[in-house]
């Protein structure tokens, strides 16, 4: 995470999140594994000689591909493999909140597609709902300045992740549900598309299907990112657009 010139507030947010983790019984080894995966992660990028389309990815560790066994097995990497004519500029960073995504969207460059993968850190760090709503709205508006085709794809129901135990899991589910509501509102206001990954526990494939989480019990595994790729293509309407980049 990049700290602002006023580091006290981010530190307080991290402290609050730590209290939730400790009081919920979250094992220290889970936290250590998540940190290890973040240190090992590298955002997948692709720059063909004659690109047919351009994609900007902004967001948090899910945009980076943390939890995947290699960058090519992240969501960005899977898109790059399927669409070799697609230029991918991946600015996502581990630990980013929607407030950090605003900086990732700086500049005047236009893209054919923009994918925003953020929200999990806003939920986990107990950011205020007012701040989340405002930042999501600003990010969506700025993303629309970068492209006519913007997809917002926040992580699903964070409370369902094995990383959390009760009562923190219920709190995380409640907060994730609210964040997804703010994302839908912003998308409607600014003409973006939402890929909905939020599921209640009984319907969540990350609960029902073993192997979709990485070893930290928080991030997607290779199989989890493949599922996300399928959801992105099914819900976004991008499949027809991306078909133009299936060859170099």
Number of C-alpha atoms within 10 A of each C-alpha: 12 12 11 10 6 8 10 11 11 16 13 13 17 17 14 15 18 16 11 22 21 13 12 15 14 18 13 10 10 17 16 12 17 19 14 14 21 19 11 13 20 22 24 25 20 20 14 14 9 10 16 19 22 20 25 26 24 30 31 28 25 30 28 28 31 32 31 27 15 16 21 19 23 31 27 27 23 17 22 24 15 14 19 19 24 28 24 25 19 21 19 26 26 23 17 25 27 28 19 22 26 20 12 20 21 11 9 8 10 16 21 18 22 25 24 25 25 28 27 27 21 23 26 23 20 19 18 12 15 10 13 22 19 14 21 27 21 18 23 27 19 16 30 21 17 21 19 15 21 28 26 29 26 25 23 23 24 27 26 23 21 18 22 23 20 13 14 21 21 15 18 25 22 15 23 24 19 15 21 23 13 20 25 18 16 24 21 13 12 16 15 23 21 23 22 19 16 19 17 14 15 9 10 15 15 21 17 11 10 10 15 22 23 20 18 21 21 23 27 27 23 25 17 24 25 18 16 21 17 12 15 22 15 12 14 19 14 15 12 10 12 21 15 14 19 16 12 15
